[in-house]
């Protein structure tokens, strides 16, 4: 398949004889500088009103929409139709642009600053070309953002009802279980009820949804869950620790947040430490080492941990106490033994076992 950016630009230059008309449409769709420009900005550069710019744009689109030109673009229309059919006749707008970026820019950019700038510009042009093709093709219908869906393109608007019904089932299922699950598990759930649903179709519906999301680790859940849409350092720490499934030092938590959940704002060690201390979802179990309360860890000092163990199990031998405390805290034996010497809390029985101090 030819590069849609080159084909669209060539078509505009060949068919639109008026230089200003060519310039207006290329700038409006980001095909000149890699970013779409507003009517206002283009109008100011020519000293004309934004309405006049709109008229010029519409005149150019009429030229491009002539039967012979649409026939030349038919291979692109056919490819977009097949693409939408593969995704259940419905695809989130920005996901289309991302997917077609591989067609427009098949070679990955290097890490150099110049290459990254060029890549971003190329992506903008690709987005403009695909957006123009979708607007020109009669088969494609755009549905703007709603309370339920992000902006999408479809071949049949009735597909929205199907997607809505499936997503409502999924929301109820996730809400009842209250845990994130893998996309494979989601597919199994839904195919058990509707065997004809295809994985790409299900994935596309989730992408379009405003209620069901897939996080950076591929887990699916409801959008307001912190595991799915972490909104701050505390939520990000929770997601990282849950994914690692083991206690972590706060410096490691900070490192993993920056590596696995990068955003414009970098996480800092002291900030992470301060947030972990205050949040009841985390328990300090060693020097700077935190675990999740969900894993069965309870807050409190080593002495308080021993008290809770003896309340639950009754008098215990020293070695049994050491073993049980070390399951709850990353501490040395001496730390536990020192706490056992607290005569206000514990007493040593005649058989060598320890018990809670009686009144």
PyMOL commands that set and color helices and strands:
alter all, ss='L'
color gray80, all
select helices_A, chain A and resi 4-15+19-28+39-46+50-64+67-72+74-86+93-104+113-136+159-177+183-193+199-208+233-244+250-260+269-278+293-295+302-313+318-328+333-340
alter helices_A, ss='H'
color red, helices_A
select strands_A, chain A and resi 90-92+141-143+152-154+181-182+212-214+219-222+248-249+282-284+289-292+346-348+354-356
alter strands_A, ss='S'
color yellow, strands_A
deselect
rebuild
show_as cartoon
